[in-house]
Amino acid sequence: MAHRFRGERTLMRIFIGESDRVESGHHKGKPLYEGLLLTLRERGFAGATVHRGIAGFGASARIHTDRVLRLSADLPIIVEVVETEEKIEEIRPELNRLIGGGLVTLERVRVILYRPEGIPEDERWKHRIEGLEAVEEAREIP
């Protein structure tokens, strides 16, 4: 599926714990970050990235860390998604059902490049995004 980004996008960050699980639906029992990733992919989102934190705390104020003496089985996880605001708004009710405890933030971002890796040099113009406008025709790229 080819994605063309035009204009500003929205960055959604979902802060959860590593031990959180999907409690219902067709991803039931999987780690929540995996369920979120699969759900976003199934809904045709442009992409998502999962980050594991080395330490953190949330609403409970309990420290989660990877330090040996205080090793936590519930390290912080952040799922990041860049997509249109409309698409994020569409999925919010489903995310609300999937996420028990956590934090979700939204902010405006400016996309300057979005293309798959491994494109032959003579085909790169089709995937380059310059100044937020999708490139529709071949042209000289400086």
Summary of the structure (lengths in Angstrom):
residues: 142
radius of gyration: 18.1
end to end distance: 27.1
largest distance: 57.9
contacts: 356
relative contact order: 0.25
helix: 24%
strand: 28%
